[in-house]
Amino acid sequence: MPLTIIRNDITKMEVDAVVNAANTNLLAGGGVCGAIFFAAGADRLQRACNSLAPIQTGEAVITKGFSLPAKYIIHAAGPVYRDGKHNEEKLLRSCYENALDLAKKHRCKSIAFPLISSGIYGYPKDEALSVATSAISEWLMKDNMDVSLVVFDKAAFALSSELLGEVKAFISENYVDERNFRFSRERTPPRAVSGSFEESAAVRSVALFPEEKRIELAESLKVS
């Protein structure tokens, strides 16, 4: 199964599980964490998290998805980046591996990750992206799952193109606000399709197929 890097709103991904970039106390926070809590229903999700907290950095736990399209939310506690010499890479890799193992245990066939620790935890985006793609692709060498790495900002998207090779930007300059997007299971891996807007834009995904050890640009998806 491929690893697909897309630029979208993770709270709207129609997958079996989405991963929350959690803190060890599993409290609602800012960034991706805050967005997931808000979209899922903060009160219900916090009650579910309270029964599981605290967890250690690198660990992952699972709750219902509540109001999200996803059935489950997997909460993975990423490391705070200091200088790269305090086990940060190993702990970050553990987040992805433990989340994938937990998704498999709950029979998930698809999962969407944010770029863990690359926000307020300060992990350099290029390094965080390298760890994420390495950990996920190695896991996919021995197991099957549709895995999406969801980035929202243009900077992280540009880095993904540089890291994975000479590929075209998978989203056009006509990228619209996430509120205009809905998501569909019509094709796998999950993709963004338009809401109601007149102008069209091209959305592309970068797919990494570890079993073939090659990188290819997925077919352009039309939105109209």
Secondary structure as GFF3:
##gff-version 3
##sequence-region A 1 224
A	DSSP	beta_strand	3	7	.	.	.	ID=ss1
A	DSSP	three_ten_helix	10	12	.	.	.	ID=ss2
A	DSSP	beta_strand	17	22	.	.	.	ID=ss3
A	DSSP	alpha_helix	31	40	.	.	.	ID=ss4
A	DSSP	alpha_helix	42	50	.	.	.	ID=ss5
A	DSSP	beta_strand	60	64	.	.	.	ID=ss6
A	DSSP	beta_strand	72	77	.	.	.	ID=ss7
A	DSSP	alpha_helix	88	105	.	.	.	ID=ss8
A	DSSP	beta_strand	110	113	.	.	.	ID=ss9
A	DSSP	alpha_helix	125	140	.	.	.	ID=ss10
A	DSSP	beta_strand	146	151	.	.	.	ID=ss11
A	DSSP	alpha_helix	154	164	.	.	.	ID=ss12
A	DSSP	three_ten_helix	178	180	.	.	.	ID=ss13
A	DSSP	beta_strand	181	184	.	.	.	ID=ss14
A	DSSP	beta_strand	191	194	.	.	.	ID=ss15
A	DSSP	beta_strand	201	203	.	.	.	ID=ss16
A	DSSP	beta_strand	206	209	.	.	.	ID=ss17
A	DSSP	beta_strand	214	217	.	.	.	ID=ss18
A	DSSP	beta_strand	221	223	.	.	.	ID=ss19
###
